[in-house]
Every structure is written in C-alpha cells, then in structure tokens.
Amino acid sequence: MKIIKSALFNSIPEITFGLSTKRFRSSDDPFGFNLSFSIGDDEERVKKNRELFFNELELTTAQVAYQYQVHGNTIKVVESAGFVGECDALVTTRKNLGLAVTTADCTTIFIYDKINHVIAGVHSGWRGTAKNILG
C-alpha cells in the first residue's frame, strides 16, 4: 500500500502523518479502500481497511481518535483514542494519539504547534469554512 506523506510533517520527528485514497488497493467494489463509516460501506470492511492503513503508519486502531463529521464548526479536545462523537475538528496534546480525519471533496487541514505540542486535524468543507471552524 502506498501512503502519501508530507515533506513538511516528515521533518518533524514527533509526528506520524499519512494520506490514503480509496484507490490504494485493487477492488471491484465501488467503495474501494474506504476508511469512512459514514458512506454505507460494510462496517467490518472499514475496520479492516483502517487497521491496514494505521498499521502502515506503525499505529494500531486502539491509538487513534475519530469522529462523525457533520460539516459544522464543533471542535473537540481529545484525551484518548476511540470514537469521540460529532465534530469536525480534533485537537490534542497527547503523545502517541492519532487523529483521523476522513474527507472526499472537503479540505483536510492539519495544524501543529511545536512549542506547545498541540496537534489538530480539521475537516473543513464549505459549510465548516462558512461557520469559521478555523476561528
């Protein structure tokens, strides 16, 4: 599996970063290598895809926080892995905690404050942008 990496984030040793698309694994299924629970794909298949993806980043699914994205401006501070409810941005200061953001045609924004060791993953479509999710 090929994972898209960021030269900017690769230069920061405390960050593990990677992007995928649904086309990274061959599949006759219209969902391809889907990582989202919200588009009607089989939940067990999505879990397996996430496991494969996170393992490529040397993470486990038990180390990652994720949300149900609602195209809004709700931001959640995350202290532990797992499902955190509805929001469109995750923020944490916890080491070894992954933040998962899934997008199709919306913008994904990753922010890192290297002085305060704060990282954020933001899902920002036109609705979230209009609602000023970035403040």
A tleap script that builds the chain and sets N, CA, C and O, in Angstrom:
source leaprc.protein.ff14SB
mol = sequence {
  NMET LYS ILE ILE LYS SER ALA LEU PHE ASN
  SER ILE PRO GLU ILE THR PHE GLY LEU SER
  THR LYS ARG PHE ARG SER SER ASP ASP PRO
  PHE GLY PHE ASN LEU SER PHE SER ILE GLY
  ASP ASP GLU GLU ARG VAL LYS LYS ASN ARG
  GLU LEU PHE PHE ASN GLU LEU GLU LEU THR
  THR ALA GLN VAL ALA TYR GLN TYR GLN VAL
  HIE GLY ASN THR ILE LYS VAL VAL GLU SER
  ALA GLY PHE VAL GLY GLU CYS ASP ALA LEU
  VAL THR THR ARG LYS ASN LEU GLY LEU ALA
  VAL THR THR ALA ASP CYS THR THR ILE PHE
  ILE TYR ASP LYS ILE ASN HIE VAL ILE ALA
  GLY VAL HIE SER GLY TRP ARG GLY THR ALA
  LYS ASN ILE LEU CGLY
}
set mol.1.N position { 0.850 -1.175 0.000 }
set mol.1.CA position { 0.000 0.000 0.000 }
set mol.1.C position { 0.895 1.238 0.000 }
set mol.1.O position { 1.852 1.320 0.770 }
set mol.2.N position { 0.585 2.176 -0.848 }
set mol.2.CA position { 1.317 3.438 -0.876 }
set mol.2.C position { 0.568 4.456 -0.028 }
set mol.2.O position { -0.644 4.624 -0.161 }
set mol.3.N position { 1.300 5.128 0.837 }
set mol.3.CA position { 0.731 6.180 1.670 }
set mol.3.C position { 1.373 7.498 1.256 }
set mol.3.O position { 2.593 7.588 1.116 }
set mol.4.N position { 0.551 8.507 1.064 }
set mol.4.CA position { 1.045 9.827 0.707 }
set mol.4.C position { 1.551 10.496 1.978 }
set mol.4.O position { 0.837 10.595 2.976 }
set mol.5.N position { 2.790 10.948 1.921 }
set mol.5.CA position { 3.413 11.584 3.087 }
set mol.5.C position { 3.655 13.062 2.784 }
set mol.5.O position { 3.674 13.481 1.627 }
set mol.6.N position { 3.835 13.826 3.832 }
set mol.6.CA position { 4.108 15.253 3.716 }
set mol.6.C position { 5.565 15.517 4.057 }
set mol.6.O position { 6.027 15.140 5.134 }
set mol.7.N position { 6.295 16.161 3.152 }
set mol.7.CA position { 7.688 16.505 3.435 }
set mol.7.C position { 7.771 17.415 4.657 }
set mol.7.O position { 8.709 17.313 5.447 }
set mol.8.N position { 6.805 18.294 4.812 }
set mol.8.CA position { 6.784 19.196 5.966 }
set mol.8.C position { 6.659 18.408 7.268 }
set mol.8.O position { 7.448 18.606 8.191 }
set mol.9.N position { 5.668 17.512 7.346 }
set mol.9.CA position { 5.481 16.739 8.570 }
set mol.9.C position { 6.560 15.678 8.749 }
set mol.9.O position { 6.891 15.336 9.884 }
set mol.10.N position { 7.114 15.151 7.667 }
set mol.10.CA position { 8.198 14.174 7.789 }
set mol.10.C position { 9.424 14.780 8.458 }
set mol.10.O position { 10.243 14.056 9.023 }
set mol.11.N position { 9.556 16.101 8.398 }
set mol.11.CA position { 10.708 16.765 9.016 }
set mol.11.C position { 10.520 16.982 10.521 }
set mol.11.O position { 11.422 17.479 11.194 }
set mol.12.N position { 9.351 16.612 11.044 }
set mol.12.CA position { 9.063 16.768 12.475 }
set mol.12.C position { 8.992 15.370 13.088 }
set mol.12.O position { 8.004 14.665 12.881 }
set mol.13.N position { 10.020 14.949 13.842 }
set mol.13.CA position { 10.095 13.564 14.304 }
set mol.13.C position { 8.943 13.108 15.191 }
set mol.13.O position { 8.638 11.915 15.224 }
set mol.14.N position { 8.302 14.012 15.903 }
set mol.14.CA position { 7.221 13.600 16.800 }
set mol.14.C position { 5.872 13.433 16.102 }
set mol.14.O position { 4.873 13.141 16.760 }
set mol.15.N position { 5.828 13.613 14.785 }
set mol.15.CA position { 4.567 13.475 14.048 }
set mol.15.C position { 4.645 12.302 13.081 }
set mol.15.O position { 5.629 12.139 12.359 }
set mol.16.N position { 3.600 11.494 13.078 }
set mol.16.CA position { 3.400 10.468 12.065 }
set mol.16.C position { 2.213 10.921 11.237 }
set mol.16.O position { 1.140 11.182 11.783 }
set mol.17.N position { 2.388 11.017 9.934 }
set mol.17.CA position { 1.357 11.575 9.068 }
set mol.17.C position { 1.245 10.735 7.809 }
set mol.17.O position { 2.252 10.277 7.268 }
set mol.18.N position { 0.030 10.533 7.347 }
set mol.18.CA position { -0.163 9.836 6.086 }
set mol.18.C position { -1.550 10.052 5.531 }
set mol.18.O position { -2.515 10.210 6.279 }
set mol.19.N position { -1.646 10.057 4.206 }
set mol.19.CA position { -2.916 10.173 3.496 }
set mol.19.C position { -3.121 8.948 2.628 }
set mol.19.O position { -2.164 8.343 2.146 }
set mol.20.N position { -4.363 8.597 2.440 }
set mol.20.CA position { -4.716 7.489 1.566 }
set mol.20.C position { -5.852 7.937 0.661 }
set mol.20.O position { -6.501 8.953 0.909 }
set mol.21.N position { -6.079 7.172 -0.379 }
set mol.21.CA position { -7.282 7.346 -1.183 }
set mol.21.C position { -7.936 5.985 -1.303 }
set mol.21.O position { -7.324 4.968 -0.980 }
set mol.22.N position { -9.151 5.961 -1.756 }
set mol.22.CA position { -9.849 4.680 -1.884 }
set mol.22.C position { -9.234 3.814 -2.975 }
set mol.22.O position { -9.580 2.637 -3.080 }
set mol.23.N position { -8.351 4.347 -3.772 }
set mol.23.CA position { -7.765 3.606 -4.885 }
set mol.23.C position { -6.459 2.904 -4.540 }
set mol.23.O position { -5.834 2.322 -5.427 }
set mol.24.N position { -6.030 2.937 -3.294 }
set mol.24.CA position { -4.743 2.351 -2.957 }
set mol.24.C position { -4.742 0.830 -2.915 }
set mol.24.O position { -3.674 0.221 -2.854 }
set mol.25.N position { -5.877 0.223 -2.946 }
set mol.25.CA position { -5.926 -1.235 -3.011 }
set mol.25.C position { -6.860 -1.604 -4.143 }
set mol.25.O position { -7.904 -0.977 -4.323 }
set mol.26.N position { -6.493 -2.613 -4.902 }
set mol.26.CA position { -7.362 -3.006 -6.003 }
set mol.26.C position { -8.651 -3.585 -5.445 }
set mol.26.O position { -8.642 -4.354 -4.484 }
set mol.27.N position { -9.741 -3.209 -6.056 }
set mol.27.CA position { -11.042 -3.671 -5.594 }
set mol.27.C position { -12.058 -3.479 -6.697 }
set mol.27.O position { -12.037 -2.476 -7.409 }
set mol.28.N position { -12.945 -4.442 -6.833 }
set mol.28.CA position { -14.051 -4.300 -7.768 }
set mol.28.C position { -15.221 -3.590 -7.112 }
set mol.28.O position { -16.202 -3.251 -7.774 }
set mol.29.N position { -15.116 -3.369 -5.824 }
set mol.29.CA position { -16.174 -2.730 -5.055 }
set mol.29.C position { -16.138 -1.217 -5.272 }
set mol.29.O position { -15.055 -0.633 -5.315 }
set mol.30.N position { -17.287 -0.576 -5.409 }
set mol.30.CA position { -17.292 0.880 -5.614 }
set mol.30.C position { -16.726 1.666 -4.431 }
set mol.30.O position { -16.358 2.830 -4.589 }
set mol.31.N position { -16.650 1.047 -3.246 }
set mol.31.CA position { -16.106 1.745 -2.088 }
set mol.31.C position { -14.581 1.712 -2.056 }
set mol.31.O position { -13.964 2.498 -1.336 }
set mol.32.N position { -13.967 0.819 -2.822 }
set mol.32.CA position { -12.514 0.748 -2.852 }
set mol.32.C position { -11.924 0.595 -1.464 }
set mol.32.O position { -12.454 -0.138 -0.630 }
set mol.33.N position { -10.840 1.282 -1.226 }
set mol.33.CA position { -10.160 1.236 0.077 }
set mol.33.C position { -10.737 2.325 0.976 }
set mol.33.O position { -10.038 3.261 1.365 }
set mol.34.N position { -11.997 2.192 1.293 }
set mol.34.CA position { -12.729 3.182 2.072 }
set mol.34.C position { -12.347 3.110 3.547 }
set mol.34.O position { -12.223 2.023 4.111 }
set mol.35.N position { -12.160 4.276 4.170 }
set mol.35.CA position { -11.839 4.365 5.592 }
set mol.35.C position { -12.940 5.041 6.393 }
set mol.35.O position { -12.780 5.262 7.594 }
set mol.36.N position { -14.054 5.374 5.752 }
set mol.36.CA position { -15.136 6.114 6.407 }
set mol.36.C position { -16.309 5.207 6.759 }
set mol.36.O position { -16.732 4.371 5.960 }
set mol.37.N position { -16.826 5.392 7.975 }
set mol.37.CA position { -18.006 4.647 8.411 }
set mol.37.C position { -19.305 5.289 7.934 }
set mol.37.O position { -20.375 4.714 8.132 }
set mol.38.N position { -19.240 6.454 7.316 }
set mol.38.CA position { -20.458 7.233 7.066 }
set mol.38.C position { -20.993 7.185 5.644 }
set mol.38.O position { -21.897 7.954 5.317 }
set mol.39.N position { -20.471 6.310 4.781 }
set mol.39.CA position { -20.951 6.331 3.400 }
set mol.39.C position { -21.656 5.052 2.958 }
set mol.39.O position { -21.930 4.874 1.771 }
set mol.40.N position { -21.946 4.174 3.891 }
set mol.40.CA position { -22.713 2.982 3.551 }
set mol.40.C position { -21.912 1.727 3.275 }
set mol.40.O position { -22.489 0.699 2.918 }
set mol.41.N position { -20.619 1.781 3.427 }
set mol.41.CA position { -19.775 0.607 3.245 }
set mol.41.C position { -19.967 -0.339 4.434 }
set mol.41.O position { -20.443 0.074 5.491 }
set mol.42.N position { -19.598 -1.600 4.254 }
set mol.42.CA position { -19.677 -2.592 5.314 }
set mol.42.C position { -18.744 -2.200 6.466 }
set mol.42.O position { -17.555 -1.961 6.252 }
set mol.43.N position { -19.284 -2.136 7.678 }
set mol.43.CA position { -18.524 -1.670 8.842 }
set mol.43.C position { -17.294 -2.531 9.118 }
set mol.43.O position { -16.233 -2.000 9.450 }
set mol.44.N position { -17.418 -3.835 8.989 }
set mol.44.CA position { -16.273 -4.725 9.246 }
set mol.44.C position { -15.165 -4.497 8.228 }
set mol.44.O position { -13.982 -4.562 8.562 }
set mol.45.N position { -15.554 -4.232 6.989 }
set mol.45.CA position { -14.561 -3.955 5.951 }
set mol.45.C position { -13.834 -2.640 6.233 }
set mol.45.O position { -12.618 -2.549 6.064 }
set mol.46.N position { -14.580 -1.629 6.661 }
set mol.46.CA position { -13.969 -0.342 7.013 }
set mol.46.C position { -12.992 -0.528 8.175 }
set mol.46.O position { -11.896 0.032 8.156 }
set mol.47.N position { -13.377 -1.301 9.175 }
set mol.47.CA position { -12.481 -1.565 10.312 }
set mol.47.C position { -11.191 -2.223 9.842 }
set mol.47.O position { -10.103 -1.855 10.287 }
set mol.48.N position { -11.310 -3.194 8.946 }
set mol.48.CA position { -10.131 -3.887 8.417 }
set mol.48.C position { -9.258 -2.925 7.607 }
set mol.48.O position { -8.034 -2.939 7.736 }
set mol.49.N position { -9.890 -2.087 6.769 }
set mol.49.CA position { -9.133 -1.101 5.996 }
set mol.49.C position { -8.390 -0.133 6.911 }
set mol.49.O position { -7.231 0.200 6.664 }
set mol.50.N position { -9.063 0.316 7.968 }
set mol.50.CA position { -8.414 1.222 8.918 }
set mol.50.C position { -7.235 0.535 9.603 }
set mol.50.O position { -6.173 1.132 9.781 }
set mol.51.N position { -7.433 -0.708 9.979 }
set mol.51.CA position { -6.348 -1.463 10.614 }
set mol.51.C position { -5.140 -1.545 9.686 }
set mol.51.O position { -4.011 -1.311 10.118 }
set mol.52.N position { -5.368 -1.874 8.414 }
set mol.52.CA position { -4.275 -1.954 7.443 }
set mol.52.C position { -3.581 -0.603 7.273 }
set mol.52.O position { -2.352 -0.525 7.260 }
set mol.53.N position { -4.373 0.452 7.145 }
set mol.53.CA position { -3.819 1.792 6.952 }
set mol.53.C position { -2.998 2.234 8.165 }
set mol.53.O position { -1.853 2.663 8.022 }
set mol.54.N position { -3.585 2.130 9.354 }
set mol.54.CA position { -2.872 2.568 10.556 }
set mol.54.C position { -1.627 1.725 10.803 }
set mol.54.O position { -0.612 2.248 11.264 }
set mol.55.N position { -1.688 0.438 10.505 }
set mol.55.CA position { -0.507 -0.414 10.664 }
set mol.55.C position { 0.639 0.046 9.766 }
set mol.55.O position { 1.803 -0.038 10.156 }
set mol.56.N position { 0.318 0.531 8.565 }
set mol.56.CA position { 1.350 1.065 7.672 }
set mol.56.C position { 2.027 2.294 8.277 }
set mol.56.O position { 3.176 2.601 7.959 }
set mol.57.N position { 1.308 2.988 9.146 }
set mol.57.CA position { 1.861 4.155 9.842 }
set mol.57.C position { 2.459 3.782 11.200 }
set mol.57.O position { 2.837 4.651 11.985 }
set mol.58.N position { 2.537 2.478 11.460 }
set mol.58.CA position { 3.038 1.934 12.725 }
set mol.58.C position { 2.177 2.367 13.907 }
set mol.58.O position { 2.683 2.654 14.992 }
set mol.59.N position { 0.868 2.408 13.675 }
set mol.59.CA position { -0.132 2.675 14.704 }
set mol.59.C position { -1.112 1.516 14.734 }
set mol.59.O position { -1.175 0.717 13.799 }
set mol.60.N position { -1.867 1.432 15.804 }
set mol.60.CA position { -2.980 0.490 15.853 }
set mol.60.C position { -4.269 1.299 15.911 }
set mol.60.O position { -4.246 2.489 16.227 }
set mol.61.N position { -5.374 0.667 15.610 }
set mol.61.CA position { -6.656 1.370 15.691 }
set mol.61.C position { -6.945 1.806 17.124 }
set mol.61.O position { -7.695 2.758 17.341 }
set mol.62.N position { -6.362 1.125 18.096 }
set mol.62.CA position { -6.556 1.482 19.507 }
set mol.62.C position { -5.798 2.748 19.909 }
set mol.62.O position { -5.934 3.214 21.040 }
set mol.63.N position { -5.005 3.305 18.997 }
set mol.63.CA position { -4.245 4.525 19.277 }
set mol.63.C position { -4.820 5.749 18.567 }
set mol.63.O position { -4.219 6.822 18.608 }
set mol.64.N position { -5.978 5.603 17.915 }
set mol.64.CA position { -6.491 6.666 17.047 }
set mol.64.C position { -7.863 7.149 17.507 }
set mol.64.O position { -8.740 6.346 17.826 }
set mol.65.N position { -8.038 8.462 17.537 }
set mol.65.CA position { -9.337 9.083 17.825 }
set mol.65.C position { -10.002 9.439 16.497 }
set mol.65.O position { -9.339 9.879 15.558 }
set mol.66.N position { -11.300 9.247 16.429 }
set mol.66.CA position { -12.039 9.594 15.214 }
set mol.66.C position { -13.425 10.088 15.597 }
set mol.66.O position { -13.879 9.884 16.724 }
set mol.67.N position { -14.089 10.735 14.656 }
set mol.67.CA position { -15.371 11.361 14.923 }
set mol.67.C position { -16.353 11.118 13.784 }
set mol.67.O position { -15.985 10.617 12.722 }
set mol.68.N position { -17.606 11.480 14.026 }
set mol.68.CA position { -18.602 11.538 12.964 }
set mol.68.C position { -18.647 12.992 12.527 }
set mol.68.O position { -19.100 13.860 13.274 }
set mol.69.N position { -18.178 13.253 11.321 }
set mol.69.CA position { -18.067 14.616 10.819 }
set mol.69.C position { -19.419 15.097 10.309 }
set mol.69.O position { -20.109 14.382 9.581 }
set mol.70.N position { -19.791 16.319 10.698 }
set mol.70.CA position { -21.146 16.820 10.431 }
set mol.70.C position { -21.168 18.123 9.636 }
set mol.70.O position { -22.213 18.766 9.540 }
set mol.71.N position { -20.041 18.519 9.071 }
set mol.71.CA position { -19.965 19.752 8.270 }
set mol.71.C position { -20.344 20.971 9.098 }
set mol.71.O position { -21.110 21.826 8.653 }
set mol.72.N position { -19.801 21.038 10.302 }
set mol.72.CA position { -20.090 22.146 11.206 }
set mol.72.C position { -18.817 22.809 11.680 }
set mol.72.O position { -17.801 22.804 10.985 }
set mol.73.N position { -18.881 23.384 12.881 }
set mol.73.CA position { -17.708 24.060 13.436 }
set mol.73.C position { -17.387 23.613 14.866 }
set mol.73.O position { -16.725 24.329 15.617 }
set mol.74.N position { -17.863 22.428 15.229 }
set mol.74.CA position { -17.581 21.904 16.567 }
set mol.74.C position { -16.170 21.321 16.616 }
set mol.74.O position { -15.771 20.542 15.750 }
set mol.75.N position { -15.436 21.713 17.636 }
set mol.75.CA position { -14.066 21.259 17.858 }
set mol.75.C position { -14.032 20.514 19.187 }
set mol.75.O position { -14.573 20.993 20.183 }
set mol.76.N position { -13.400 19.346 19.206 }
set mol.76.CA position { -13.293 18.580 20.454 }
set mol.76.C position { -11.829 18.393 20.828 }
set mol.76.O position { -10.993 18.046 19.993 }
set mol.77.N position { -11.542 18.630 22.098 }
set mol.77.CA position { -10.225 18.321 22.649 }
set mol.77.C position { -10.252 16.850 23.030 }
set mol.77.O position { -11.141 16.405 23.756 }
set mol.78.N position { -9.284 16.104 22.541 }
set mol.78.CA position { -9.273 14.654 22.680 }
set mol.78.C position { -8.164 14.236 23.642 }
set mol.78.O position { -7.020 14.676 23.528 }
set mol.79.N position { -8.529 13.379 24.586 }
set mol.79.CA position { -7.566 12.878 25.567 }
set mol.79.C position { -7.244 11.399 25.367 }
set mol.79.O position { -6.243 10.903 25.883 }
set mol.80.N position { -8.105 10.688 24.609 }
set mol.80.CA position { -7.891 9.252 24.432 }
set mol.80.C position { -8.422 8.812 23.069 }
set mol.80.O position { -9.162 9.537 22.405 }
set mol.81.N position { -8.029 7.623 22.680 }
set mol.81.CA position { -8.424 7.058 21.392 }
set mol.81.C position { -9.876 6.608 21.418 }
set mol.81.O position { -10.497 6.502 22.476 }
set mol.82.N position { -10.401 6.345 20.223 }
set mol.82.CA position { -11.761 5.852 20.077 }
set mol.82.C position { -12.682 6.892 19.480 }
set mol.82.O position { -12.251 7.976 19.087 }
set mol.83.N position { -13.952 6.548 19.417 }
set mol.83.CA position { -14.970 7.422 18.845 }
set mol.83.C position { -15.279 8.553 19.817 }
set mol.83.O position { -15.525 8.307 20.997 }
set mol.84.N position { -15.269 9.799 19.326 }
set mol.84.CA position { -15.480 10.959 20.200 }
set mol.84.C position { -16.799 11.681 19.932 }
set mol.84.O position { -17.058 12.721 20.537 }
set mol.85.N position { -17.631 11.158 19.045 }
set mol.85.CA position { -18.922 11.782 18.767 }
set mol.85.C position { -18.875 12.679 17.544 }
set mol.85.O position { -18.013 12.531 16.678 }
set mol.86.N position { -19.826 13.624 17.486 }
set mol.86.CA position { -19.950 14.516 16.335 }
set mol.86.C position { -19.081 15.755 16.497 }
set mol.86.O position { -19.152 16.451 17.509 }
set mol.87.N position { -18.270 16.015 15.499 }
set mol.87.CA position { -17.470 17.236 15.435 }
set mol.87.C position { -16.746 17.251 14.094 }
set mol.87.O position { -16.798 16.280 13.339 }
set mol.88.N position { -16.081 18.345 13.810 }
set mol.88.CA position { -15.314 18.438 12.571 }
set mol.88.C position { -13.850 18.794 12.795 }
set mol.88.O position { -13.111 19.021 11.837 }
set mol.89.N position { -13.435 18.845 14.044 }
set mol.89.CA position { -12.018 19.064 14.336 }
set mol.89.C position { -11.659 18.369 15.642 }
set mol.89.O position { -12.410 18.401 16.617 }
set mol.90.N position { -10.495 17.743 15.630 }
set mol.90.CA position { -9.947 17.079 16.808 }
set mol.90.C position { -8.644 17.772 17.174 }
set mol.90.O position { -7.825 18.070 16.304 }
set mol.91.N position { -8.454 18.028 18.462 }
set mol.91.CA position { -7.248 18.690 18.953 }
set mol.91.C position { -6.730 17.892 20.142 }
set mol.91.O position { -7.509 17.449 20.986 }
set mol.92.N position { -5.406 17.708 20.208 }
set mol.92.CA position { -4.844 17.002 21.354 }
set mol.92.C position { -3.427 17.470 21.662 }
set mol.92.O position { -2.725 18.019 20.812 }
set mol.93.N position { -3.039 17.232 22.901 }
set mol.93.CA position { -1.653 17.417 23.334 }
set mol.93.C position { -1.041 16.066 23.708 }
set mol.93.O position { 0.119 16.000 24.113 }
set mol.94.N position { -1.809 15.005 23.575 }
set mol.94.CA position { -1.367 13.663 23.975 }
set mol.94.C position { -0.384 13.083 22.971 }
set mol.94.O position { -0.624 13.106 21.764 }
set mol.95.N position { 0.719 12.567 23.481 }
set mol.95.CA position { 1.674 11.862 22.632 }
set mol.95.C position { 1.112 10.489 22.293 }
set mol.95.O position { 0.354 9.906 23.068 }
set mol.96.N position { 1.489 9.989 21.142 }
set mol.96.CA position { 1.096 8.653 20.679 }
set mol.96.C position { -0.407 8.497 20.501 }
set mol.96.O position { -0.929 7.387 20.609 }
set mol.97.N position { -1.106 9.583 20.231 }
set mol.97.CA position { -2.536 9.544 19.942 }
set mol.97.C position { -2.746 10.040 18.523 }
set mol.97.O position { -2.443 11.192 18.209 }
set mol.98.N position { -3.266 9.171 17.665 }
set mol.98.CA position { -3.542 9.550 16.288 }
set mol.98.C position { -4.881 10.250 16.167 }
set mol.98.O position { -5.813 9.957 16.917 }
set mol.99.N position { -4.976 11.170 15.228 }
set mol.99.CA position { -6.225 11.862 14.925 }
set mol.99.C position { -6.604 11.525 13.489 }
set mol.99.O position { -5.842 11.806 12.564 }
set mol.100.N position { -7.768 10.929 13.298 }
set mol.100.CA position { -8.207 10.537 11.958 }
set mol.100.C position { -9.222 11.537 11.426 }
set mol.100.O position { -10.191 11.880 12.104 }
set mol.101.N position { -8.990 11.994 10.217 }
set mol.101.CA position { -9.927 12.870 9.519 }
set mol.101.C position { -10.190 12.231 8.165 }
set mol.101.O position { -9.251 11.918 7.433 }
set mol.102.N position { -11.456 12.035 7.827 }
set mol.102.CA position { -11.790 11.472 6.523 }
set mol.102.C position { -12.481 12.539 5.688 }
set mol.102.O position { -13.349 13.264 6.173 }
set mol.103.N position { -12.080 12.620 4.422 }
set mol.103.CA position { -12.696 13.584 3.517 }
set mol.103.C position { -12.873 12.964 2.142 }
set mol.103.O position { -12.212 11.988 1.787 }
set mol.104.N position { -13.762 13.541 1.393 }
set mol.104.CA position { -13.929 13.190 -0.013 }
set mol.104.C position { -13.602 14.442 -0.824 }
set mol.104.O position { -12.522 14.554 -1.404 }
set mol.105.N position { -14.543 15.376 -0.855 }
set mol.105.CA position { -14.306 16.609 -1.601 }
set mol.105.C position { -14.148 17.821 -0.691 }
set mol.105.O position { -14.168 18.955 -1.170 }
set mol.106.N position { -13.991 17.603 0.600 }
set mol.106.CA position { -13.755 18.695 1.550 }
set mol.106.C position { -12.253 18.838 1.790 }
set mol.106.O position { -11.465 17.979 1.396 }
set mol.107.N position { -11.879 19.912 2.429 }
set mol.107.CA position { -10.478 20.170 2.728 }
set mol.107.C position { -10.103 19.567 4.079 }
set mol.107.O position { -10.847 19.679 5.054 }
set mol.108.N position { -8.948 18.931 4.117 }
set mol.108.CA position { -8.384 18.436 5.367 }
set mol.108.C position { -7.253 19.372 5.764 }
set mol.108.O position { -6.373 19.679 4.960 }
set mol.109.N position { -7.288 19.818 7.001 }
set mol.109.CA position { -6.270 20.745 7.489 }
set mol.109.C position { -5.622 20.124 8.727 }
set mol.109.O position { -6.310 19.703 9.657 }
set mol.110.N position { -4.292 20.074 8.723 }
set mol.110.CA position { -3.553 19.599 9.886 }
set mol.110.C position { -2.718 20.750 10.421 }
set mol.110.O position { -2.044 21.451 9.666 }
set mol.111.N position { -2.770 20.933 11.725 }
set mol.111.CA position { -2.076 22.044 12.375 }
set mol.111.C position { -1.211 21.476 13.495 }
set mol.111.O position { -1.651 20.612 14.254 }
set mol.112.N position { 0.018 21.966 13.591 }
set mol.112.CA position { 0.902 21.530 14.674 }
set mol.112.C position { 1.607 22.733 15.281 }
set mol.112.O position { 2.225 23.525 14.569 }
set mol.113.N position { 1.512 22.866 16.588 }
set mol.113.CA position { 2.218 23.893 17.352 }
set mol.113.C position { 3.384 23.196 18.043 }
set mol.113.O position { 3.195 22.509 19.047 }
set mol.114.N position { 4.592 23.374 17.506 }
set mol.114.CA position { 5.739 22.639 18.041 }
set mol.114.C position { 6.221 23.167 19.385 }
set mol.114.O position { 6.957 22.472 20.085 }
set mol.115.N position { 5.828 24.360 19.757 }
set mol.115.CA position { 6.214 24.897 21.065 }
set mol.115.C position { 5.337 24.312 22.171 }
set mol.115.O position { 5.843 23.879 23.207 }
set mol.116.N position { 4.032 24.300 21.950 }
set mol.116.CA position { 3.091 23.784 22.954 }
set mol.116.C position { 2.716 22.323 22.734 }
set mol.116.O position { 1.966 21.751 23.525 }
set mol.117.N position { 3.228 21.716 21.669 }
set mol.117.CA position { 2.965 20.313 21.333 }
set mol.117.C position { 1.465 20.029 21.229 }
set mol.117.O position { 0.947 19.089 21.832 }
set mol.118.N position { 0.795 20.859 20.456 }
set mol.118.CA position { -0.632 20.702 20.184 }
set mol.118.C position { -0.783 20.358 18.714 }
set mol.118.O position { -0.160 20.981 17.854 }
set mol.119.N position { -1.613 19.362 18.428 }
set mol.119.CA position { -1.878 18.986 17.044 }
set mol.119.C position { -3.383 18.957 16.826 }
set mol.119.O position { -4.149 18.612 17.726 }
set mol.120.N position { -3.795 19.325 15.618 }
set mol.120.CA position { -5.217 19.326 15.278 }
set mol.120.C position { -5.410 18.737 13.894 }
set mol.120.O position { -4.582 18.919 13.001 }
set mol.121.N position { -6.514 18.032 13.733 }
set mol.121.CA position { -6.959 17.544 12.441 }
set mol.121.C position { -8.339 18.126 12.193 }
set mol.121.O position { -9.249 17.934 13.000 }
set mol.122.N position { -8.504 18.840 11.076 }
set mol.122.CA position { -9.739 19.572 10.803 }
set mol.122.C position { -10.342 19.132 9.477 }
set mol.122.O position { -9.647 19.052 8.464 }
set mol.123.N position { -11.634 18.848 9.493 }
set mol.123.CA position { -12.423 18.579 8.291 }
set mol.123.C position { -13.160 19.876 7.986 }
set mol.123.O position { -14.004 20.303 8.774 }
set mol.124.N position { -12.854 20.512 6.848 }
set mol.124.CA position { -13.450 21.816 6.557 }
set mol.124.C position { -13.961 21.878 5.128 }
set mol.124.O position { -13.213 22.182 4.199 }
set mol.125.N position { -15.237 21.589 4.968 }
set mol.125.CA position { -15.903 21.806 3.691 }
set mol.125.C position { -16.395 23.242 3.630 }
set mol.125.O position { -16.007 24.071 4.452 }
set mol.126.N position { -17.239 23.534 2.669 }
set mol.126.CA position { -17.705 24.919 2.555 }
set mol.126.C position { -18.555 25.318 3.753 }
set mol.126.O position { -18.521 26.473 4.177 }
set mol.127.N position { -19.320 24.373 4.307 }
set mol.127.CA position { -20.154 24.710 5.470 }
set mol.127.C position { -19.298 25.024 6.701 }
set mol.127.O position { -19.523 26.022 7.386 }
set mol.128.N position { -18.325 24.167 6.971 }
set mol.128.CA position { -17.439 24.410 8.107 }
set mol.128.C position { -16.628 25.682 7.937 }
set mol.128.O position { -16.398 26.415 8.900 }
set mol.129.N position { -16.196 25.941 6.712 }
set mol.129.CA position { -15.461 27.172 6.438 }
set mol.129.C position { -16.357 28.385 6.651 }
set mol.129.O position { -15.932 29.368 7.258 }
set mol.130.N position { -17.599 28.325 6.157 }
set mol.130.CA position { -18.552 29.429 6.347 }
set mol.130.C position { -18.874 29.633 7.826 }
set mol.130.O position { -19.157 30.750 8.259 }
set mol.131.N position { -18.830 28.540 8.600 }
set mol.131.CA position { -19.093 28.633 10.043 }
set mol.131.C position { -17.823 28.951 10.832 }
set mol.131.O position { -17.836 28.952 12.063 }
set mol.132.N position { -16.725 29.223 10.118 }
set mol.132.CA position { -15.466 29.680 10.707 }
set mol.132.C position { -14.825 28.646 11.631 }
set mol.132.O position { -14.397 28.976 12.737 }
set mol.133.N position { -14.760 27.402 11.177 }
set mol.133.CA position { -14.194 26.343 12.015 }
set mol.133.C position { -12.749 26.626 12.431 }
set mol.133.O position { -12.314 26.169 13.488 }
set mol.134.N position { -12.013 27.359 11.630 }
set mol.134.CA position { -10.628 27.672 11.981 }
set mol.134.C position { -10.496 28.884 12.888 }
set mol.134.O position { -9.394 29.227 13.318 }
set mol.135.N position { -11.618 29.535 13.179 }
set mol.135.CA position { -11.595 30.671 14.108 }
set mol.135.C position { -11.132 31.905 13.441 }
set mol.135.O position { -11.051 32.957 14.076 }
savepdb mol mol.pdb
quit
